[in-house]
Amino acid sequence: MVGRVATVAFEGVDARRVDVEVQFTHAQQPQFHVVGLADKAVAESRERVRAAFAGLGLSLPAKRVVVSLAPADLPKEGSHYDLPIALAIMAAMGVIPLDALDEWAAVGELRLDGQIAPVAGTLPAAVAAASFGLGLICPEANGPEAAWAGEVALLAPRSLISLVNHFRGVQIMAAPEPGPLAAGAASLDLRDVKGQEQAKRALEIAAAGGHNLLFTGPPGSGKSMLAQRLPGILPPLAARELLETSMVHSMAGLIARGELTRARPFRAPHHSASMAALVGGGTRAKPGEVSLAHNGVLFLDELPEFAPQVLDSLRQPLETGEVVVARANHHVRYPARVQLIAAQNPCRCGHGGGGKGHCGKAPRCQVSYQGRISGPLLDRIDLQVDVPPVTAADMALPPPAEGSAEVAARVAEARAAQAFRARELDLGADNELNCRLSGEALEKACALDGPARALLTRAAELGGLTARGWTRTLRLARTIADLESHDAVLRRHVAEALIYRRAGWDHPATATVG
């Protein structure tokens, strides 16, 4: 008699079906074997299963127990295989009906007393189970999280005994309800920032089109303050974005009691972060900061202080919107569609080549310090803005009349225009934001007039733009036009985009705006 139940193996936020089969055979000595390319955590499940059964007053038969995890060539990692292994054994023993598990998949870690401990990845497991046409058995603590998957049957037992009682009809469990939808932490207001009107303008453009942004300025000029206020002017997560982001957070074990939030993620890793911490990896290929910021903001303060190899590892995610962690026998993919906001000082001492307390080694120190950032990475940053020191006159002024609420309204209007254009021109859901436009979709969305095209062509001929820079300048100009509610991209929009694309680039071609 063979006991069977389904479970999942995680490959990033995707989950592949794994069939757990248990068979007892005669042997001179009791044995317990787990086969199917299982890692150390899965192999140790036999001890947790034995202890949990002892807590129920059960003991394994004095036979050879073979647990097969199929497909055999798929790596199995993690402790969430405990529960399906225990259920398949109980079905083979006749503790629960043999056919009771036919319509279920299961994930969960067993404690030694028979309680079922929470595991990471329950939301992706529930989504996968629904695609398999199965229900999901998960720990009680993960039930509210799994319920966000929608139309999927759920059981969320606290212990093995309650699950046995349910399948034997002694105690029927109710399906869990989705967890709360939290409002998120209170956003910081742009009204707190005095002066820096050009930097605020750049922040608004970046928010409207989802563009990457780099602030350069001395300490105390407000670079971090501006970056931290970006989430307050971004629209909340849409339903599809909420599910995508929550699945990544579920894999990282960051969802407590099923509580989700529509606030966009804001991740700010320290500059000592390793490559695995930033882009993902490690023993079980966990998501990195760039994936945890999916559909949100990744803020890198003190950008040149990051290791150059770590920064260059962001080049592929910024271009493709996903991270691929390569392993010897498989690849793990995590979504990583982020808006990069970075800040840096002009040089190591902080003040650069001019003004009070300026660096005595400028410009050599400045070139050396900023040279730690590679050209290809800078080419992926749409706006590069100098943030000058805040003057005493600025600090003496009252708070500005316009705060985050007013800017957020303009950003929402510009994004609504982009979504409408994507539907009207049939550009596809992936091209609803200007920062994602490419190829034919970009040509359709960016209708340049004659002077605008002549200016952009002139800039490219003078060597100020790469091929990628041309595309990103078009996207940026399209966003500036959207903020002004213009259907066509005019010369002044392209001129402003060129200024942001090449911070400090001074050429007659961009001197006249009109």
N, C-alpha and C positions, 0 to 999 in steps of 0.2 A: 504494500500500500504506500503510495507516494503522496505526500502533502505538498500543495502548491499555493503560492501567493505571489503577486507582482510587487515590485518596488522600482526605484529609479536610480540611475547613476548620473551624476551631474557632470556636464561639460559646459562650463561657464554658467549662464542662466538657462541653458537648454538642459533638458532631462531626457535620457534614453531609458526605455523600458528594460528592466532586468527581471527575469523569472527565477524565483527561489523555489527549488525542489528539494525535498528531504525524503530519504529512504533509509530504512533500517535493514541491516543484513546481519547474519550470524557471525560471531567472532569469539575467539577464546577469551579475549579481554575487551572490556568496554573501550570504545574509541570514538573520537569526534573529529571529523575532517571537514574543512571548508575548502572547496575547490572552485576555481573560476577567476584567477588573477586578482586575489584579494590582498589588500595591504595589511599592515600590522593591526590597525584598529579593527578591521573586519575579522581578522583571525582571532583577536582577543574576545570576540563576541561569545565564543563558546563558554568562557568562564562566567561572563555576565548572565548568559542564559541559564547555566547550571544554578547559579546563586538565586536568580529570580524564580526559577521553578521550585527551589527549596523553600523560598518564602511562601509559595502557594501550597506547600505540602506535596509537591510532585517530585518525581525523580526520573531521570532519563532511563530508558530501557538498557539493560546490560547487554547491549549489542553494539555493532559498528554503525555509527550515525554518519551519513554522508550528506552534506549540504552542498548543493550545486547552484552556482550563480551564473546564469546564462544570459547573454552570450559569453562564452568562456574567454574570448580574446579581448574583452572590454575591461579596462582597469576599474576596480571597485575600491573606493576610498571613503572613509568616514565611519562614524558609529551609528548612522541611521539604519544600518542593516540589522541591528539587534532585533527590533520588533518583528519584521517579516520573517526572520529565521525562527524566532520563538513561535510565531503563529503557524508556520508550516510544520514545525515539529509537533505542536499540539494537535494539528489536523491529522498528521500521520499516526499519532497516539490514540486518536479517537476522543480527545478531550473536548473538541468542538467538531461539529459536523464537517465531513470532508469537503462538501460543496459550498460551505458557508463563505469561503474566501474567493469564490470564482469571480465575483463582481467588484473586487476590492484590490487596491494597491496600499502599501503600508510603509511608513517611515517612522523611526523613533529609536531612542537609546534607552536601554534598560538599566535601572538601578538595581543594586543587589537585593533590595527588599521587594522587588516586583513593581515598583513605581515606574512610570514612563517619563523620561526626562526630555525636555525640549531639544530640538536640533535646528541647525541652520538650513535654509533652502526649502522651507515648507510651502511657501507661495509658488515657486516654480514647480514643485512636485505636484501641487494641486492642479495647476494649469496643465501639466503633462498628463496627469491621471484623467482629466476631462477629455483630452485629445485621444486617449486610449479607449474611451468609453467606459471608464471605471470610476468608482468612488475612491476616496482616500481615507485611510486610518492614520491619524497623527496624534501626537501628545496633546493633552488638554491645554497646555500653555500655548501651543501653536494653533489651536482651533480658530480663534478670531482672525488670525493672519490668513489661514487657508481659506476662510469663508469669503475673502475678497476676490477669489478666483471666479466667483459667479456660479454658473449652473453646474455644480458638481456635488454629489452626495458625500457627506462628511461624517466621520465618527471621531470624537476627540476624547478618548478615555484617560483617566488619571492613572490607572494601574492595569496590569494584566488581568486581575481577577474581575474587574468591572467589565472588561472586554469579553471574557469568557461567559460571564453572566448574560451579557447582551446576546451573544450568538446562541446561547442555550435557551433564550426566551425568559430568563428569570428577572432581568432588569434591563429595560429598554432605555437607551440613551437618546437624548434629543440632539439634533444637529446644532453646532455652535453658530452664533451670530457674528457678523463682521465686527471688528474692533472699531473704536471711534476714529473719526476724521478730525485730527487736531488742526488748529489754526496756525501752529508754528510760532516761533519766537517773534516778538515784536521787532519790526524792521527799523533800522536807524534812518533818520531823516536827513535829506540833503540840505535842509534849512540850517543844519549845524555847521556847514562848511561856508566860511566867509571868503570872498574873493574867488579866485580860480575859475573864472567864467569860461575860459576856453576848455579847461579840463572837464567842467560840467557838461559843456556842449558835446565833447567827445564821448563822455559816458552815456549821454542820452542817445547819440547815434549808435554806439555799440549795443545798447539795450534794444533799440528799435530793430536792428537787423541781425542781432546775434553775433556781432563781430568780435574778434580778439583785439585786445587793447594793451598797450604798454605805456606806463607812466614813468618818466625820468625826471628826477628832481632831488634837491638836497633834503636832509632829514628835517622833519617838521613842516614840510610844505603841504601835507594833506593827501599824499598818495594812498596810504592805507585807509584813511577816512573815506575817500571817494570810492575805493573798491568795496569796502564793507557796506556801502549804501546802494550798491547795484541791485541786490535782491529786492530792495524796497520799491524799485521802479519796473521790475519785471512782472509780467502777468503770471498768475498761478498756473500750476501744471494742469494741462488738459487730462481727460480721463485716460487716454491711451498713454500719455507720458507718465501719469501717476503709476500705472501698472508696470511699465518698463522700469522706472526708477525704483519702485518698491521691490521688484524681483531681484535687482542687484543688491539692495540693502538686505534683503532676506538671505541671500547667499553669504553676506558678511555677518549675519546674526545681529543686525542693528534694529530690528523691529521688535518692540516690547509690547506684549499683549495685543498684538494686531493693530497697533495705533499707526495710522498713516497720516501724512500731511501733504497738502497741495502746495506748500511753500517750496520753491526751487532750492535744491541742495547748494550749499556754499561750503566748499572744502578749502582749507588753507594749510597745507602741510608745511612743516619746518624745512629749512633749506638743507638740513642734514639727512633728509629722507633718501633711502636707497632706491635703486631702480625698481626692485620688486614692490616696494611700498608705493611708489608713484604710479606705475603702469600695471602692477599685478604680477603674481608669480608665487614662489615659495613651494613648500612641500605639496600642498593641495591646490595650487594655482588660485589663490584667493584674489578677489578683485582689488585693484589698487585705487589710489585717490582719484585718478582720472575717470575711472568707472563709477566710483561712488558719487562723483559730481555729474553723472549722466543727466542730461536735460537741465543742468544748472551751471554753476560758476566754479571754476578752479582758479584760485588766487595764489600766485607764487610771489611772495614778498622777497626782497633782496635776491632778485633773479640771478645775478652773476655768482652768488655764493653757492648755488646748486652745482653739483658736479657736472661738467660738460657732457659726459656720457649719459647721465640721467636726463638732462634737458633734451638731448637729441633723441632719446627714446620716445619723446612726445610727438615727434614729427609725423609718424604714421597715424597715430590716433587723431591728431588734429586734421589730417587730410581725409581719412576714411571714416571717422566716427566710430571706430571699434579697435579693440586691443586683441591681438592674437598671441597667446602664450604657447610656444611650441614645446612639445614633449617628444620623447623618443618614439612613442607609438600612437600619439594622438595630439590634437590641437584643441586648445581651450579658447573660446571667444567670449569677450565681454563687450557690451556696448559702451561707447565713450564719446558721445556727442556732447561736447562741453564748450562753454565760452571761456576762453583763457583770458584772465586779467593778471597782468604782471606789473611789478614795480621795481625800480632800481635807483640807486644813487648814481650821480655822474661818474664818480671814481671811488676808490676805497675809503678815502678820508671823508667823502660825502658831499663836498661843496663844489667840486669841479674847478673850472678855470677862471671864474669871475665872481665878483661880489665879495662881501665880508667873509673873512676866514677862508678865502679861496686856496686851492691846492697849489703849493709851490712847485710841484712836479708836472703840472699841466702843460701841454696836453698829453704828454707821454703816459702819465698815470691813468688818465681817462681812457685813452685808446687801449691800454693794456687791460684795464678792468672790464670794460664793455666788450672787449674782444673774446672774453670767455663764452659769449653767446654766439653760436654759429650763425652764419648768414642764412642757410636754409630755414632755420627756426624763425629768425627775424622776418623772413619773407612770408611766413604764415601768419604774421601779426598784422592786422589790417590798419590799425591806428597806432601811431607812435607820437606821444604828446609830451612836450616839455612842461614841467610843473615848476614855475619859479617860486622862490620863497614868498611867504605871505608877509605883506608890509604892515607896519604899525597902523597905517591909515585904514587898511582893510579890517584889522582887528577891532578898531574903534567904532566901526560901523554897526548899526543894529542888524539883527538876523535878516537875511534876505526874505522878501515877500513870497518868493516861489520856493516850494519844498518838493518832497518826493511825490506827493499826491498829484500835483499839477504835471510834473514830468511823466509820471506813470500814465496819466490820461493820454498824453501825446504819443507815448510809446505804444499803448494799446491800440490807438487809432491807426498808427503806422503799420502795426502787425496785422490788424484787421484788413487793411488795404492789400497787404502782401498775400494774405490767405484768399481774398476775393480774386486777385489777379491770377493766382495759381489755379483756382477753379475755372475762371473764365477762359484762360489760355490752355487749360488741360495740361498743366505742368506736373501734376502728381502731388501726392501728400508729402513726399520728401523734399519738395521745393517750395514749401510755404514760407520759409524764411529766406531772406536775400543771401545770407551767408552760405547757403547750400546750393545756390544756383550754379549751373555749369552747362557747357555745351549749348545745345539748341534751346534749352530752357532759358539760359542766360541771354541769348540773342533775342528771344521773344520778349522777355521782361524788360530789357534795357534798350529802349528805343532812343538812341542818341540823335540829337539834331546835328546839323552840319558843323557849327562851331565847336560843339562838345567833342565830336569825333576828331576834328582837326587838332584840338588841344591834346587829346589823349595820344594820338598818333605822334605828335611832335615830342611829347614826353618820352615815349618809347624809343624814338629815333635817337634822342640825346643820351640814351643809356640809363635812364632813371628807372626803368621797369623791366623786370623779367617777364616771361610768359605767364607765370603764376601771378606776378604783380599786376599785369594787365587785367586778368580775370578778377582779382580781388579789388582793384580800383573800380571796375565796373559795378561790382556788388555794392561797394561802399557808396558810390555816387547814386545808385538806385535807392539806397536807404535814405540818403540826404534828400532826394527828391520826394520820397514818400512822406518824410516829416513835414515837407512843405505842401503836400497834397498835389504834387505835379505828376501827371501821367507820363510825360516825356522827361528824359534826363538832359538838363541844360548844361551850358558851358560852366556856369558858376558851381554847379554840383560837382562836376568833374574836377574843377580847380580846387575846391575844398578837399575833395577826396585825395588828390595828389599831395596836398600839403600834409595830410595826416599819414599818408603812405610813406613819405620820405621826410621825417622830422628834421627840420633845419635845412631841407633842400631848397636852395634859393636859385631860381632861374627865371629869366624874363618870360618864359612860356607860362609860368604860373603867377606872375606878378599882377596881371590884370584879371580881375574877376568880373564877369558880366555876361 
